[in-house]
Amino acid sequence: MSSVKRKKKLNSMTDNDDLLTEILVRLPLKSLLRCKSVSKRWRSLISKYDFVPLSDKPTSPPFKTLTFVNHPSGLTILQSCHGLLFCSSFRDRDFRHDYYIYNPTTKQFLTLPRPGGQNSTFVQGITLAYDPDKSPHYKVVCVRKPKSFIANDNESFRRGVFWNGAIYWRGHSFYFNVNEEKLRKMPIPDVWKDGSRFGYFDASREHLHLAVISPCRTKFDVYEMKRDYSGWFLKYHVDLEAIAISFPDMITICVDPPDLHYYKFVILGIIREADDGESYMVLHIPGKAIRYNLHDKTFIKIFDFSPGREDVENICNPGYLRFNWYDDAYQYIETLACI
């Protein structure tokens, strides 16, 4: 009798999405990946997306899970480009992916043919190139191995950035001109050459940004690429000391050496406004999203995340946050663009 009651109680717990989510977010990453194979419902819950509104106006999330295709291995976002989301499946057993272009506003999507046909296991990176101000059409650029140009095997083409008619990759000294279909050299800023940690690389409006971060410091600089591709220039000085004082959970003190402080933060986005005095940076610190004005250095909290793994595992790791530097934040822009 008691075992039946316990089973009913367990079923009621697992049928409650909110309660189940609170349990799942506290699991380590390897356990989460195993849990995704339990059922489609569990996979959907684990793959939920947080929607962070950037203004004080009430806004409904465009979606919480990617369900426009019922793919057996689930879907993930690779890139956001002028309102379109470039998505892929998680790897199948044969390590292949399926690729999709999705408009969350209109709910339209397009399934792309696999690069290289069925033999798509050598894809190193794939990027969407779309600028509605220039053309209603878009292109998809794929980097495969073996490549026809020189690049180290450990170099990543996983997340390309489309800006000013070209695709750029984090940490590379070249870019790909989409219209000419040619590789061009890109000047390397001095901050790349000294081995500094390089934390943010993305575009906003007509601007390509690069930020170099040290986890031991609250001060860093944001650089911008010149429109003629001739080099980078210093755009903003950033100082997060006041944020660290207001939100001390952002500070981690290591055991050895005990006087070493790490600052836990990730840049989710640099947003350029028409009036540059209103341009701002969106930061992720433990449990929160912060909006930081890049000119007057004022800041406000704009979002509270539900409890996650960073809240329950006490480790000395400056980068241990729910979202990382590379592929966890994508800008959503409403568009009626046809796919």
PyMOL commands that set and color helices and strands:
alter all, ss='L'
color gray80, all
select helices_A, chain A and resi 2-14+17-24+29-35+40-46+190-193+241-246+248-250+276-278+309-311
alter helices_A, ss='H'
color red, helices_A
select strands_A, chain A and resi 75-81+84-89+99-103+108-112+123-130+138-144+160-163+166-169+174-177+182-185+198-204+207-212+219-225+232-239+251-253+261-263+266-271+280-285+288-293+299-304
alter strands_A, ss='S'
color yellow, strands_A
deselect
rebuild
show_as cartoon
